[in-house]
């Protein structure tokens, strides 16, 4: 099991836009470099990318929730 952490504080988003589906859903395959969410800091959106491949287990942080650097955002099963 591997976790994806926030590299910086801000607001975490599961979706690229409010009217679009989440980047990943439980059971989706994740490859290194896949975007799994966004962190907004002062009106700038930073893509959060997977650093391992595996199966997306789910988000650990709610959509549009404040986060701190190092906070666990999502979890991967069978990470490689």
C-alpha angles and dihedrals in degrees: 000000000000131000131214112222133200112254092205143013120270140090119318122220127192093196135055089226134001093255095049131082122258117278091245137013129199109284096025118132113246124201128193108279096024113139112239099174149329134259115206119210119176093337092312118116118214118196114231109216131194115251093195136038125239142102118312108245096182147276118297093194124058124245114272092010125142114252137188128218110281095021114141110249104173143357133231126201121212091014116190 
